[in-house]
Amino acid sequence: MQKPSIPKGTRDFLPNELAARHYIMETIRMWFERYGFSAIETPAIEKLSVLTGKYGSEGDRLIFKILNSGDFVSKVPDEIWQSKDSKKLTPYLSEKALRYDLTVPLARYVVMHRNDLVFPFKRYQIQPVWRADRPQKGRFREFYQCDADVIGSRSLWLDVDFVLLYADVFNALKIPVTIRLNNRKILAGLTEAFDLENQVQAFMIALDKWDKIGREGVEEEMLKAGIEREKVKKLQVLWDLPGDNDKKIAFLENLLSHSETGKEGLEELRFILEKVSPGQLGRAELQFDLSLARGLDYYTGSIYEVTAQGVSIGSLGGGGRYDDLTGIFGLKDLSGIGISFGLDRIYLVMRELGLLETIEKSVPRAMVAFLGQNERTFAQDLLIRLRNEGIAVESYPGEAKMKKQMQYAAKRGIPYVIIIGEDEMKSGRFSIKNMTEGSQEKLGFDEIVRKLKS
């Protein structure tokens, strides 16, 4: 007999786990809507051509490809098959893939539906994505993203709004976080200042691994990628920038004085830091972090990443500005900006901080128990009347002794049991037992409704 299992990097969820996840999603959804975002959905499956080339070489490697239907092998030319070149072979084997994130599908969505949308277009999306990554703590192959984006505006006030949105959500979830902020234009200016224009991708990819492998690991990655040792040594001045945000910016202003791109990035950064006051952030902290790179190729301006304070589990969210993502699908000069919340890591952090214990799983407010078959028929009418009052209620499925019905209610965590016997059917007054206190009383229908709604 085969032992049941699921693929690595995926999970089943028990009812109490799912209740906590729904609580997190609904909190995020509430704040998305308070900030004026409208919900959309896109398919789990996208054309492979839509996804490839948008996430950098490392991202492309992690896309889950779907084999074509039918006898696809017979359609592969012999010379392609014998070449064993995966890049040449893939178009014959796979035309579709599971979505890697929600941002590139959004760009495709906007281009396809541009005549039906009002710009600037503010959307949010809470759906699963898939990545062929190596599973580890806080990193899964199937996970949910909760995204909010604005397409069609270059206003820096949107950057301010997204910082505040991050703060509002994590304050509501009671998670103390640091919102790390950088700008890809600053990083581009640094590649000019350190003569790395021909090695921008290697610089960005290595820097993006700072949290995982640290300073020495990043320097080693740069050397492996072909950046000269002398240039890596010069870059070390960046790893220990002096003082607070103002002192870091002052240092970089001098370093990037000959880079128009770098200076523009610093101006954008300063605007955000000036417009977001600490009093608006609650428990959250906003920090300029030059090591933040966000490895995805489509970012062009501000970039964000959120980490929990006191919990080592990676980022809980990230995002940034992308000036022409829709251009790859034929709609030019439509700037966008967006952020994402990582539901799965947020859940793990809340569990580690003990913040999930008060979240109740979804159970009925009451159960109707019955002594015999006649009472079961009577109970059905009572169930319908209570449900019409907006009360979640159920009965034991099938015939069973009262003891077994009570045990079922206790195991489910149902707080009240309404008992139907011959006396209750005649009088219209029902015995209702408080399963927590063990107390019991007789009430009429209207009194029961008021008690269960209180």
C-alpha positions as CSV (number, residue, x, y, z in Angstrom):
1,M,0.0,0.0,0.0
2,Q,1.3,3.4,-1.0
3,K,2.0,5.8,1.9
4,P,0.3,9.2,1.2
5,S,2.5,12.3,0.9
6,I,2.6,15.7,-0.7
7,P,5.3,17.4,-2.7
8,K,8.1,19.1,-0.8
9,G,7.5,22.8,-0.2
10,T,3.7,22.4,0.0
11,R,1.4,21.9,3.0
12,D,-1.9,20.8,4.3
13,F,-3.7,23.1,6.8
14,L,-5.7,22.1,9.8
15,P,-8.8,24.1,10.6
16,N,-7.2,26.2,13.4
17,E,-4.2,27.0,11.1
18,L,-6.5,28.0,8.3
19,A,-8.5,30.2,10.7
20,A,-5.3,32.1,11.6
21,R,-4.4,32.4,7.9
22,H,-7.8,33.8,7.1
23,Y,-7.5,36.3,9.9
24,I,-4.2,37.5,8.5
25,M,-5.7,37.7,5.0
26,E,-8.8,39.6,6.1
27,T,-6.6,42.1,8.1
28,I,-4.5,42.8,5.0
29,R,-7.6,42.9,2.8
30,M,-9.3,45.4,5.1
31,W,-6.3,47.8,5.0
32,F,-6.0,47.4,1.2
33,E,-9.6,48.6,0.8
34,R,-9.1,51.4,3.3
35,Y,-6.4,52.7,1.1
36,G,-8.7,52.6,-2.0
37,F,-7.5,49.4,-3.7
38,S,-10.0,47.1,-5.7
39,A,-9.6,43.3,-5.9
40,I,-8.8,41.4,-9.1
41,E,-7.8,37.8,-9.8
42,T,-5.7,36.3,-12.6
43,P,-5.3,32.6,-13.6
44,A,-2.8,30.3,-11.8
45,I,-1.5,29.3,-15.2
46,E,0.2,31.9,-17.5
47,K,1.8,31.5,-20.9
48,L,5.5,30.7,-20.3
49,S,6.4,33.5,-22.7
50,V,4.6,36.0,-20.4
51,L,6.8,35.0,-17.4
52,T,10.3,34.3,-18.8
53,G,12.8,37.1,-19.0
54,K,11.0,39.2,-16.4
55,Y,12.7,38.0,-13.1
56,G,16.4,37.8,-14.1
57,S,18.3,34.6,-14.7
58,E,17.8,33.2,-11.2
59,G,14.1,33.9,-11.2
60,D,13.6,32.3,-14.6
61,R,15.2,29.1,-13.2
62,L,12.6,28.9,-10.5
63,I,9.5,29.0,-12.8
64,F,7.4,25.9,-12.6
65,K,6.9,24.8,-16.2
66,I,3.9,22.7,-17.3
67,L,4.3,20.0,-19.9
68,N,2.3,20.4,-23.1
69,S,-0.7,18.1,-23.5
70,G,-0.6,15.2,-26.0
71,D,2.4,13.5,-27.7
72,F,4.6,16.6,-27.4
73,V,7.8,14.6,-27.6
74,S,7.2,13.6,-31.2
75,K,7.1,17.2,-32.2
76,V,10.7,17.9,-31.1
77,P,13.1,17.9,-34.1
78,D,15.9,15.3,-33.8
79,E,18.6,17.9,-33.9
80,I,17.0,19.9,-31.0
81,W,16.5,16.7,-29.0
82,Q,20.1,15.5,-29.5
83,S,21.5,18.9,-28.7
84,K,20.4,18.5,-25.1
85,D,20.1,22.3,-24.9
86,S,17.3,23.0,-22.4
87,K,16.7,26.5,-23.7
88,K,16.1,25.2,-27.3
89,L,14.1,22.2,-26.0
90,T,11.8,24.0,-23.6
91,P,9.5,25.7,-26.3
92,Y,8.6,22.3,-27.7
93,L,7.9,20.7,-24.3
94,S,6.2,23.6,-22.4
95,E,4.1,26.5,-23.4
96,K,2.5,27.3,-20.0
97,A,3.7,27.7,-16.4
98,L,2.4,28.4,-12.9
99,R,2.7,32.0,-12.1
100,Y,5.9,33.0,-10.3
101,D,4.5,36.2,-8.7
102,L,1.5,38.5,-9.1
103,T,3.2,41.6,-10.6
104,V,4.1,40.3,-14.1
105,P,0.6,38.8,-14.5
106,L,-0.7,42.3,-13.4
107,A,1.2,43.9,-16.2
108,R,-0.3,41.5,-18.7
109,Y,-3.8,42.0,-17.2
110,V,-3.5,45.8,-17.5
111,V,-2.4,45.7,-21.1
112,M,-5.2,43.3,-22.1
113,H,-7.9,45.2,-20.2
114,R,-6.6,48.8,-20.5
115,N,-9.9,50.0,-22.2
116,D,-11.9,48.8,-19.2
117,L,-9.8,50.3,-16.4
118,V,-9.6,53.8,-14.8
119,F,-6.0,55.1,-14.5
120,P,-4.3,55.4,-12.1
121,F,-5.4,51.8,-11.6
122,K,-5.3,50.7,-7.9
123,R,-5.6,46.9,-7.5
124,Y,-5.0,44.3,-4.8
125,Q,-4.7,40.6,-5.3
126,I,-4.5,37.7,-2.7
127,Q,-3.7,34.5,-4.5
128,P,-1.1,31.6,-4.5
129,V,2.1,31.6,-6.5
130,W,4.6,28.9,-7.2
131,R,8.4,28.8,-7.3
132,A,10.7,25.8,-7.8
133,D,12.9,26.8,-4.9
134,R,14.7,24.7,-2.3
135,P,12.3,24.3,0.6
136,Q,13.5,25.5,4.0
137,K,12.1,27.4,7.0
138,G,9.9,30.2,5.8
139,R,10.5,29.3,2.1
140,F,7.9,27.2,0.3
141,R,7.2,26.1,-3.3
142,E,3.5,27.1,-3.1
143,F,2.6,30.2,-1.1
144,Y,0.3,33.1,-1.0
145,Q,1.2,36.7,-1.9
146,C,-1.0,39.6,-1.0
147,D,-0.2,42.4,-3.4
148,A,-1.3,46.0,-3.8
149,D,-0.2,48.1,-6.9
150,V,-0.9,51.4,-8.5
151,I,-0.4,51.6,-12.3
152,G,-0.3,54.9,-14.2
153,S,1.3,57.4,-11.8
154,R,4.8,58.5,-10.9
155,S,3.9,60.4,-7.8
156,L,6.2,59.9,-4.9
157,W,3.2,60.3,-2.6
158,L,2.4,56.7,-3.5
159,D,5.7,55.6,-2.0
160,V,4.7,57.4,1.2
161,D,1.3,55.7,1.1
162,F,2.9,52.2,0.7
163,V,5.2,52.8,3.6
164,L,2.3,53.8,5.8
165,L,0.2,50.8,4.5
166,Y,3.0,48.4,5.6
167,A,3.0,50.1,9.0
168,D,-0.8,50.0,9.4
169,V,-1.0,46.3,8.5
170,F,1.8,45.1,10.8
171,N,0.6,47.3,13.6
172,A,-2.9,45.7,13.3
173,L,-1.2,42.3,13.4
174,K,0.9,43.4,16.4
175,I,4.1,42.5,14.7
176,P,7.0,44.9,15.3
177,V,8.8,45.4,12.0
178,T,11.5,47.3,10.3
179,I,10.6,48.7,6.8
180,R,13.9,48.8,4.9
181,L,14.1,51.3,2.0
182,N,16.5,51.8,-0.8
183,N,16.4,53.0,-4.4
184,R,17.6,51.2,-7.5
185,K,18.7,54.5,-9.0
186,I,21.1,54.9,-6.1
187,L,22.5,51.4,-6.8
188,A,22.7,52.3,-10.5
189,G,24.7,55.4,-9.6
190,L,27.0,53.3,-7.5
191,T,27.8,51.1,-10.5
192,E,28.8,54.2,-12.3
193,A,30.9,55.5,-9.4
194,F,32.7,52.2,-9.1
195,D,33.1,51.5,-12.8
196,L,30.7,48.5,-12.8
197,E,28.4,49.6,-15.7
198,N,29.2,46.3,-17.5
199,Q,28.6,44.2,-14.4
200,V,25.4,45.7,-13.1
201,Q,23.5,42.4,-13.0
202,A,26.3,40.6,-11.1
203,F,26.5,43.5,-8.6
204,M,22.7,43.4,-8.0
205,I,22.4,39.6,-7.7
206,A,25.2,39.4,-5.2
207,L,24.0,42.3,-3.2
208,D,20.5,40.8,-3.0
209,K,21.9,37.9,-1.1
210,W,23.2,40.0,1.8
211,D,20.6,38.8,4.3
212,K,21.3,35.2,3.4
213,I,25.1,35.0,3.2
214,G,26.4,38.2,4.8
215,R,29.1,40.7,3.8
216,E,31.9,38.1,3.2
217,G,29.5,35.9,1.2
218,V,28.4,38.9,-1.0
219,E,32.0,39.8,-1.7
220,E,32.8,36.2,-2.6
221,E,29.8,36.1,-4.9
222,M,31.0,39.3,-6.7
223,L,34.5,37.8,-7.2
224,K,32.9,34.6,-8.6
225,A,30.8,36.7,-11.0
226,G,33.9,38.3,-12.4
227,I,34.1,41.6,-10.5
228,E,37.7,42.5,-10.0
229,R,39.1,42.2,-6.5
230,E,40.3,45.8,-6.5
231,K,36.7,47.0,-7.2
232,V,35.3,44.7,-4.5
233,K,37.8,46.3,-2.0
234,K,36.6,49.8,-3.1
235,L,33.0,48.7,-2.5
236,Q,33.8,48.0,1.1
237,V,33.3,51.7,1.9
238,L,29.6,51.1,1.3
239,W,29.2,48.3,3.8
240,D,29.9,50.5,6.8
241,L,28.1,53.7,6.0
242,P,28.2,56.2,8.9
243,G,25.4,57.1,11.3
244,D,21.7,57.7,10.7
245,N,19.8,58.1,7.5
246,D,20.8,61.8,7.1
247,K,24.5,61.0,7.5
248,K,24.3,58.1,5.0
249,I,22.6,60.3,2.4
250,A,25.2,63.1,2.9
251,F,28.0,60.6,2.4
252,L,26.3,59.3,-0.8
253,E,25.6,62.8,-2.2
254,N,29.4,63.3,-2.3
255,L,30.1,59.9,-3.7
256,L,27.4,60.2,-6.4
257,S,27.9,63.9,-7.3
258,H,28.8,63.0,-10.9
259,S,25.9,60.6,-11.4
260,E,22.5,62.1,-12.4
261,T,20.8,58.8,-11.9
262,G,22.3,58.4,-8.4
263,K,21.3,62.0,-7.4
264,E,17.8,61.5,-8.6
265,G,17.5,58.3,-6.5
266,L,18.8,60.2,-3.4
267,E,16.2,63.0,-4.0
268,E,13.4,60.4,-4.1
269,L,14.7,58.7,-1.0
270,R,14.9,61.9,0.9
271,F,11.3,62.8,-0.1
272,I,10.0,59.6,1.4
273,L,12.0,59.9,4.6
274,E,10.9,63.5,5.1
275,K,7.2,62.9,4.4
276,V,6.9,59.8,6.7
277,S,7.1,61.0,10.3
278,P,7.9,58.4,13.0
279,G,4.6,59.2,14.7
280,Q,2.7,57.8,11.7
281,L,4.5,54.5,11.9
282,G,3.4,53.2,15.3
283,R,5.7,50.4,16.3
284,A,7.2,50.1,12.8
285,E,10.6,51.6,12.0
286,L,11.7,53.0,8.6
287,Q,15.4,52.5,7.8
288,F,17.5,53.4,4.8
289,D,19.4,50.2,3.9
290,L,22.0,50.4,1.1
291,S,22.4,46.6,1.0
292,L,18.8,46.2,-0.1
293,A,18.7,45.4,-3.8
294,R,15.6,43.3,-4.6
295,G,17.0,41.0,-7.3
296,L,14.0,41.2,-9.8
297,D,15.0,43.0,-13.0
298,Y,11.9,45.1,-13.3
299,Y,12.5,47.5,-10.4
300,T,13.6,50.9,-11.4
301,G,13.1,53.3,-8.4
302,S,12.2,52.9,-4.7
303,I,12.5,49.4,-3.3
304,Y,11.1,48.0,0.0
305,E,11.6,45.0,2.2
306,V,10.0,44.3,5.6
307,T,11.5,42.2,8.4
308,A,10.2,41.3,11.8
309,Q,12.1,42.6,14.8
310,G,13.4,39.8,17.1
311,V,12.5,37.0,14.7
312,S,14.9,35.6,12.2
313,I,12.8,34.3,9.3
314,G,13.6,36.5,6.3
315,S,11.4,39.2,4.7
316,L,7.7,39.5,5.4
317,G,7.1,41.6,2.4
318,G,8.7,43.6,-0.3
319,G,8.2,45.7,-3.5
320,G,9.1,48.8,-5.3
321,R,8.7,51.1,-8.3
322,Y,8.8,49.7,-11.9
323,D,8.6,52.4,-14.6
324,D,7.8,50.4,-17.7
325,L,6.8,46.9,-16.9
326,T,3.8,47.1,-19.2
327,G,6.1,48.1,-22.0
328,I,7.1,44.5,-22.5
329,F,3.5,43.8,-23.6
330,G,3.3,46.8,-25.9
331,L,1.9,49.5,-23.6
332,K,4.7,52.0,-23.1
333,D,5.4,54.7,-20.4
334,L,3.0,53.4,-17.8
335,S,4.7,53.6,-14.5
336,G,3.8,51.3,-11.6
337,I,4.6,50.8,-8.0
338,G,3.5,48.0,-5.6
339,I,4.2,46.0,-2.5
340,S,3.6,42.4,-1.4
341,F,2.9,40.7,1.9
342,G,4.2,37.2,2.4
343,L,1.2,35.5,4.2
344,D,3.1,32.3,5.0
345,R,6.0,34.0,6.8
346,I,3.7,36.4,8.6
347,Y,1.8,33.3,9.9
348,L,5.1,31.8,11.1
349,V,6.2,35.0,12.8
350,M,2.9,35.4,14.6
351,R,3.0,31.8,15.7
352,E,6.6,32.3,17.1
353,L,5.5,35.5,18.9
354,G,2.4,33.8,20.4
355,L,0.0,36.1,18.5
356,L,-2.2,33.4,17.2
357,E,-3.5,31.9,20.4
358,T,-6.5,34.2,20.7
359,I,-7.6,33.5,17.1
360,E,-10.5,31.1,17.1
361,K,-11.1,28.6,14.3
362,S,-14.4,28.7,12.6
363,V,-16.9,26.6,14.6
364,P,-20.7,26.9,14.9
365,R,-22.1,29.0,17.7
366,A,-24.3,26.2,18.8
367,M,-25.3,22.6,18.1
368,V,-28.8,21.2,18.3
369,A,-28.8,17.7,20.0
370,F,-31.9,15.5,20.0
371,L,-33.1,12.4,22.0
372,G,-34.9,10.5,19.2
373,Q,-36.0,10.5,15.6
374,N,-39.1,12.6,16.2
375,E,-37.0,15.2,17.9
376,R,-34.5,15.1,15.0
377,T,-37.3,16.2,12.6
378,F,-38.3,19.0,15.0
379,A,-34.6,20.0,15.4
380,Q,-34.4,20.5,11.6
381,D,-37.0,23.3,11.8
382,L,-35.1,24.9,14.7
383,L,-31.9,24.8,12.7
384,I,-33.5,26.6,9.8
385,R,-35.0,29.3,12.0
386,L,-31.7,29.9,13.8
387,R,-29.7,30.1,10.5
388,N,-32.3,32.6,9.1
389,E,-31.4,34.7,12.2
390,G,-27.8,34.7,11.0
391,I,-26.5,32.2,13.6
392,A,-24.1,29.5,12.7
393,V,-25.6,26.2,14.0
394,E,-25.4,22.5,13.2
395,S,-26.8,19.2,14.5
396,Y,-25.0,15.9,15.0
397,P,-25.0,14.0,11.6
398,G,-26.9,10.8,12.1
399,E,-28.5,9.1,15.1
400,A,-26.5,8.8,18.3
401,K,-26.9,8.7,22.1
402,M,-26.9,12.1,23.9
403,K,-23.5,11.4,25.4
404,K,-21.9,10.9,22.0
405,Q,-23.5,14.1,20.7
406,M,-22.2,16.0,23.7
407,Q,-18.7,14.6,23.2
408,Y,-18.8,15.6,19.5
409,A,-19.7,19.2,20.5
410,A,-16.9,19.4,23.1
411,K,-14.3,18.1,20.7
412,R,-15.4,20.7,18.1
413,G,-15.2,23.5,20.6
414,I,-18.9,24.4,20.1
415,P,-19.8,26.7,23.0
416,Y,-23.6,25.9,23.3
417,V,-25.7,22.8,22.8
418,I,-29.5,23.1,22.5
419,I,-31.2,19.9,23.6
420,I,-34.5,18.8,22.1
421,G,-36.7,16.3,23.9
422,E,-40.4,15.6,24.1
423,D,-40.9,18.3,26.8
424,E,-39.1,20.9,24.6
425,M,-41.2,20.0,21.6
426,K,-44.4,20.5,23.6
427,S,-43.5,23.7,25.5
428,G,-41.4,25.5,22.9
429,R,-38.8,26.2,25.6
430,F,-35.4,24.6,24.9
431,S,-32.7,23.4,27.3
432,I,-29.4,25.2,26.3
433,K,-26.2,24.1,27.8
434,N,-23.1,26.3,28.2
435,M,-20.3,23.8,27.3
436,T,-17.6,25.9,29.0
437,E,-19.3,26.5,32.3
438,G,-21.4,23.4,32.4
439,S,-24.5,25.4,33.3
440,Q,-27.9,24.7,31.7
441,E,-31.1,26.8,31.4
442,K,-34.5,26.7,29.6
443,L,-35.2,29.5,27.1
444,G,-37.7,30.4,24.4
445,F,-36.7,30.8,20.8
446,D,-36.2,34.6,21.0
447,E,-34.2,34.4,24.2
448,I,-31.9,31.8,22.6
449,V,-31.4,34.1,19.6
450,R,-30.4,37.0,21.8
451,K,-28.1,34.7,23.9
452,L,-26.3,33.3,20.8
453,K,-25.9,36.7,19.2
454,S,-24.5,38.3,22.4
